Amino acid sequence: MMNAFRRGALANLPVAASVVAYGAVLGVLAAKQQIAWHSLLLMNLSVFAGSAQFVMVEMWLPPLPVLEMVLGVLVINMRYLLIGASLRPLFSGCPLWQKALGMHLVADENWAVTMAAYRRGQASIAYLMGGGVCLLTVWCLGTLAGHHLGAFISRPEAFGLDFAFVAVFTALLVGFWRDRSDWLPWCAAAGLALLTHQLLPGKWYIITGGMGGALLKVWQSRSALPNASRVDEPPNES
């Protein structure tokens, strides 16, 4: 088990540099929002989801909108439902605590590395956890280093760091594009977000946009199923 854990950690080292850099930007922005370093560390250990943590930092204004934060993180991390389903073969036969710990240590990067190893027949839950611990460690180092630097950077926008939130999610959005059928859910999500931003205070536009786009995509998928089944049905010869 330890050998697989070590192999998983080593396999994720090539992506660790980008994780450190990404975390440093979050740390600088957290310092600007006057989030204490120990609060940032607790966020890292309990949430460990870069995109969701950017949302939390962006929303970190007194009084803290706890409910909006929770719902926003929930919507953004809904992709882990599919990620967890893809990891089901690795978790087969494992106790509940291992499944829970394994999923907590899953990030986009070590999931991709683990799935590549799985196709070669080399992955295991220990391999997944090794990659997760590696990335969590460098993520904490990067965010705390950025937080320390943030104390000396009074105007992050002078370095373009205030654009990091937009840039990160633009990159994620491009990576999620599959085909033209995504246009309608994306436009619906953007339209709902803009409308909510005009009508409601706070960050509720993140929730309404995300949920609206996701539900529309689900409706699209379900409405396509009957058509697909009719195409697959043999012609009636009677």
NORHU-V649818 format. One record per helix or strand of 2 or more residues. SS is the DSSP state (A for helix, B for strand). FROM is the first residue (numbers start at 1). LEN is the number of residues. If there is no record, write none. Layout:
SS,FROM,LEN + SS,FROM,LEN
//
This chain:
A,2,10 + A,13,20 + A,37,10 + A,50,9 + A,66,11 + A,79,8 + A,88,4 + A,96,9 + A,108,12 + A,125,26 + A,156,4 + A,161,16 + A,182,18 + A,204,29
//
